[in-house]
């Protein structure tokens, strides 16, 4: 999630992506995303195994920002908000 192009990035894991994004967008979820106004879903991955998803989250969180940006832009070059494609 991000707040704008070249803005703050957030990486997280959830079993219900549409619900979780809605929580972030409506400010229901307290914490980092609310403080930074992160309301745009610009990238997501689906994993069938929660352990694999959690490991991927940990790995990406430790990546340099440039690597995260390349991953996002490779899949979503316009940095469009993908939330509407989920619901």
Backbone as CSV, one residue per row, in Angstrom:
resi,resn,N_x,N_y,N_z,CA_x,CA_y,CA_z,C_x,C_y,C_z
1,UNK,0.852,-1.161,0.000,0.000,0.000,0.000,0.899,1.224,0.000
2,UNK,0.340,2.302,-0.532,1.068,3.565,-0.546,0.069,4.711,-0.438
3,UNK,0.590,5.912,-0.303,-0.262,7.095,-0.245,-0.177,7.915,-1.534
4,UNK,0.883,7.715,-2.299,1.071,8.467,-3.552,2.298,7.901,-4.260
5,UNK,2.474,8.224,-5.558,3.707,7.788,-6.221,4.935,8.291,-5.456
6,UNK,5.910,7.445,-5.292,7.134,7.755,-4.531,6.853,8.066,-3.070
7,UNK,5.699,7.619,-2.572,5.334,7.858,-1.179,5.769,6.712,-0.282
8,UNK,5.211,6.707,0.892,5.489,5.673,1.877,4.933,4.344,1.392
9,UNK,5.661,3.269,1.648,5.222,1.922,1.276,4.922,1.107,2.532
10,UNK,3.914,0.247,2.421,3.536,-0.646,3.514,3.371,-2.050,2.966
11,UNK,3.892,-3.033,3.668,3.765,-4.443,3.295,3.070,-5.162,4.445
12,UNK,2.081,-5.989,4.118,1.364,-6.725,5.146,0.786,-8.014,4.597
13,UNK,0.223,-8.823,5.502,-0.394,-10.094,5.155,-1.803,-10.116,5.702
14,UNK,-2.732,-10.665,4.931,-4.100,-10.829,5.394,-4.739,-12.012,4.683
15,UNK,-5.741,-12.606,5.311,-6.502,-13.688,4.685,-7.688,-13.138,3.898
16,UNK,-8.022,-11.858,4.113,-9.176,-11.245,3.448,-8.765,-9.867,2.922
17,UNK,-8.155,-9.846,1.741,-7.591,-8.604,1.201,-8.633,-7.503,0.994
18,UNK,-9.784,-7.769,0.368,-10.758,-6.673,0.192,-11.170,-6.029,1.525
19,UNK,-11.437,-6.853,2.534,-11.825,-6.301,3.844,-10.700,-5.462,4.446
20,UNK,-9.480,-5.984,4.376,-8.343,-5.280,4.988,-8.064,-3.954,4.288
21,UNK,-8.159,-3.938,2.967,-7.942,-2.682,2.248,-9.032,-1.692,2.599
22,UNK,-10.272,-2.161,2.683,-11.375,-1.282,3.095,-11.081,-0.668,4.468
23,UNK,-10.585,-1.471,5.398,-10.246,-0.964,6.732,-9.198,0.138,6.646
24,UNK,-8.188,-0.061,5.825,-7.145,0.961,5.672,-7.723,2.219,5.022
25,UNK,-8.506,2.050,3.980,-9.046,3.198,3.246,-9.994,4.035,4.103
26,UNK,-10.770,3.363,4.953,-11.741,4.080,5.790,-11.179,4.495,7.140
27,UNK,-9.899,4.221,7.364,-9.259,4.645,8.611,-9.655,3.813,9.809
28,UNK,-10.263,2.651,9.590,-10.671,1.772,10.683,-9.449,1.142,11.344
29,UNK,-8.458,0.808,10.548,-7.242,0.171,11.049,-6.304,1.238,11.618
30,UNK,-6.074,1.177,12.916,-5.154,2.128,13.532,-3.719,1.717,13.238
31,UNK,-2.820,2.654,13.407,-1.409,2.338,13.280,-0.744,3.018,12.108
32,UNK,0.261,2.347,11.578,1.145,2.899,10.553,0.374,3.403,9.333
33,UNK,-0.534,2.578,8.809,-1.227,2.967,7.568,-2.109,4.187,7.787
34,UNK,-2.743,4.275,8.925,-3.594,5.447,9.207,-2.754,6.698,9.421
35,UNK,-1.666,6.574,10.172,-0.786,7.728,10.428,-0.230,8.311,9.137
36,UNK,0.068,7.443,8.166,0.687,7.894,6.921,-0.293,8.042,5.762
37,UNK,-1.573,7.805,6.009,-2.577,7.964,4.967,-2.422,6.992,3.811
38,UNK,-2.075,5.769,4.109,-1.854,4.764,3.067,-3.193,4.128,2.688
39,UNK,-3.692,4.494,1.521,-5.016,4.043,1.095,-5.033,3.423,-0.288
40,UNK,-3.908,3.379,-0.957,-3.843,2.880,-2.337,-3.160,1.518,-2.393
41,UNK,-3.897,0.523,-2.847,-3.317,-0.800,-3.073,-2.678,-0.791,-4.449
42,UNK,-1.360,-0.938,-4.502,-0.657,-0.893,-5.782,-0.024,-2.228,-6.154
43,UNK,-0.050,-3.198,-5.238,0.539,-4.498,-5.525,-0.009,-5.520,-4.538
44,UNK,-0.217,-6.731,-5.018,-0.582,-7.825,-4.114,-0.115,-9.145,-4.710
45,UNK,0.055,-10.110,-3.849,0.403,-11.473,-4.238,-0.547,-12.420,-3.513
46,UNK,-0.886,-13.508,-4.153,-1.718,-14.529,-3.531,-0.845,-15.750,-3.207
47,UNK,-1.019,-16.259,-1.991,-0.308,-17.457,-1.555,-1.326,-18.425,-0.963
48,UNK,-1.212,-19.684,-1.304,-2.117,-20.694,-0.768,-1.718,-21.148,0.635
49,UNK,-0.480,-20.925,0.991,0.038,-21.342,2.292,0.388,-20.099,3.111
50,UNK,-0.237,-19.939,4.281,-0.009,-18.748,5.113,1.459,-18.639,5.529
51,UNK,2.119,-19.765,5.732,3.537,-19.715,6.104,4.380,-19.114,4.987
52,UNK,4.047,-19.462,3.750,4.762,-18.890,2.598,4.481,-17.396,2.497
53,UNK,3.241,-17.005,2.758,2.875,-15.585,2.701,3.622,-14.788,3.768
54,UNK,3.681,-15.321,4.967,4.379,-14.619,6.052,5.877,-14.505,5.769
55,UNK,6.464,-15.551,5.206,7.888,-15.496,4.871,8.141,-14.474,3.773
56,UNK,7.269,-14.447,2.771,7.414,-13.471,1.679,7.300,-12.051,2.229
57,UNK,6.349,-11.816,3.126,6.199,-10.492,3.752,7.495,-10.097,4.464
58,UNK,8.041,-10.992,5.257,9.282,-10.694,5.981,10.420,-10.378,5.023
59,UNK,10.520,-11.170,3.955,11.581,-10.932,2.978,11.432,-9.557,2.342
60,UNK,10.245,-9.246,1.854,10.023,-7.958,1.173,10.254,-6.793,2.126
61,UNK,9.834,-6.914,3.366,10.039,-5.826,4.330,11.512,-5.485,4.515
62,UNK,12.380,-6.466,4.306,13.818,-6.228,4.483,14.514,-5.793,3.194
63,UNK,13.796,-5.784,2.092,14.377,-5.342,0.824,14.640,-3.845,0.821
64,UNK,15.619,-3.404,0.052,15.781,-1.956,-0.176,14.545,-1.410,-0.915
65,UNK,14.268,-0.150,-0.718,13.120,0.490,-1.350,13.141,0.321,-2.876
66,UNK,14.302,0.421,-3.483,14.403,0.294,-4.949,13.900,-1.068,-5.420
67,UNK,14.170,-2.123,-4.678,13.711,-3.455,-5.068,12.188,-3.521,-4.980
68,UNK,11.626,-2.971,-3.910,10.164,-2.964,-3.749,9.516,-2.186,-4.877
69,UNK,10.093,-1.054,-5.205,9.546,-0.218,-6.279,9.593,-0.959,-7.608
70,UNK,10.698,-1.625,-7.897,10.800,-2.399,-9.149,9.747,-3.502,-9.205
71,UNK,9.521,-4.183,-8.104,8.515,-5.239,-8.042,7.128,-4.674,-8.354
72,UNK,6.794,-3.551,-7.750,5.486,-2.923,-7.954,5.337,-2.449,-9.395
73,UNK,6.311,-1.720,-9.890,6.236,-1.121,-11.228,6.219,-2.194,-12.319
74,UNK,6.884,-3.313,-12.096,6.861,-4.394,-13.084,5.448,-4.923,-13.291
75,UNK,4.644,-4.912,-12.244,3.281,-5.428,-12.302,2.244,-4.329,-12.532
76,UNK,2.551,-3.111,-12.096,1.592,-2.005,-12.135,2.337,-0.701,-12.458
77,UNK,2.763,-0.528,-13.715,3.619,0.617,-14.068,2.977,1.988,-13.823
78,UNK,1.658,2.066,-13.877,0.967,3.342,-13.644,0.669,3.581,-12.166
79,UNK,0.995,2.609,-11.328,0.702,2.656,-9.894,-0.781,2.914,-9.634
80,UNK,-1.613,2.261,-10.437,-3.059,2.392,-10.263,-3.493,1.752,-8.959
81,UNK,-4.553,2.286,-8.365,-5.138,1.696,-7.169,-5.885,0.437,-7.601
82,UNK,-5.511,-0.708,-7.083,-6.075,-1.985,-7.495,-7.284,-2.412,-6.681
83,UNK,-7.691,-1.606,-5.727,-8.803,-1.988,-4.845,-10.077,-2.299,-5.625
84,UNK,-10.428,-1.491,-6.590,-11.672,-1.695,-7.342,-11.681,-3.004,-8.122
85,UNK,-10.521,-3.561,-8.402,-10.450,-4.830,-9.119,-10.655,-6.017,-8.176
86,UNK,-10.638,-5.758,-6.863,-10.813,-6.825,-5.890,-12.278,-7.102,-5.597
87,UNK,-13.090,-6.059,-5.657,-14.504,-6.185,-5.256,-15.423,-6.277,-6.437
